[in-house]
Amino acid sequence: MLGADPVAPPPRILLLYGSLRPQSYSRKLALEAERILRHLGAETRVFDPHGLPLLDSVGKDHPKVQQLRHWSQWSEGQVWVSPERHGAITGVFKN
């Protein structure tokens, strides 16, 4: 397993993917990474970016914004998976 200490809580890992396409390879890769991390003993959450509003278009009280903030604070580590668009990460992550 991941940790040497059998009494220590499992690491908390947040996985984020940067594509909104229905058949997104980024999403599939994030889910596979989650499967492996769980097998190794980690506690995981995968953030679905659908419905996340554009930056500064809504207040901090928007449910998707609150969820992302809460899960980011919950996590001890993060895995970001994004396709490359013209040499950069996607707008989903830039947002």
SULRA-V223614 format. One record per pair of residues at least 12 apart in sequence whose ideal C-beta (glycine too) atoms are under 7 Angstrom apart, sorted by the first residue. I is the first residue (numbers start at 1). J is the second residue. D is the distance in Angstrom with one decimal. If there is no record, write none. Layout:
BEGIN
i=I j=J d=D
i=I j=J d=D
END
This chain:
BEGIN
i=1 j=40 d=6.2
i=1 j=41 d=3.9
i=2 j=40 d=4.9
i=2 j=41 d=4.8
i=2 j=42 d=6.0
i=10 j=41 d=5.1
i=10 j=42 d=5.4
i=10 j=43 d=4.7
i=11 j=42 d=4.9
i=11 j=76 d=5.3
i=11 j=77 d=6.1
i=12 j=43 d=5.0
i=12 j=74 d=5.9
i=12 j=75 d=5.2
i=12 j=76 d=4.8
i=13 j=37 d=5.4
i=13 j=42 d=4.9
i=13 j=44 d=5.0
i=13 j=75 d=6.3
i=13 j=77 d=4.9
i=13 j=78 d=6.9
i=13 j=79 d=6.4
i=14 j=45 d=5.4
i=14 j=47 d=6.4
i=14 j=71 d=5.3
i=14 j=72 d=6.5
i=14 j=75 d=3.7
i=14 j=78 d=4.8
i=15 j=30 d=4.6
i=15 j=33 d=6.0
i=15 j=34 d=5.3
i=15 j=44 d=6.3
i=15 j=46 d=4.6
i=15 j=79 d=4.6
i=16 j=47 d=4.9
i=16 j=78 d=6.6
i=16 j=80 d=5.2
i=17 j=30 d=4.2
i=17 j=49 d=7.0
i=17 j=81 d=4.7
i=17 j=82 d=6.9
i=18 j=81 d=6.8
i=18 j=82 d=3.2
i=18 j=83 d=6.7
i=18 j=89 d=5.9
i=18 j=90 d=4.2
i=18 j=92 d=4.4
i=18 j=93 d=4.4
i=19 j=83 d=5.6
i=19 j=90 d=6.3
i=19 j=92 d=6.8
i=20 j=49 d=6.5
i=20 j=50 d=6.2
i=20 j=92 d=6.4
i=26 j=81 d=4.6
i=26 j=82 d=5.8
i=26 j=83 d=5.5
i=29 j=81 d=5.0
i=30 j=46 d=5.8
i=30 j=79 d=6.9
i=30 j=81 d=4.5
i=31 j=46 d=6.6
i=33 j=79 d=5.4
i=34 j=46 d=5.5
i=45 j=71 d=5.5
i=47 j=68 d=6.0
i=47 j=71 d=5.9
i=49 j=92 d=5.0
i=51 j=64 d=5.0
i=52 j=64 d=4.6
i=52 j=68 d=6.8
i=52 j=95 d=6.9
i=53 j=65 d=6.9
i=54 j=95 d=5.9
i=55 j=95 d=5.2
i=80 j=93 d=6.8
END
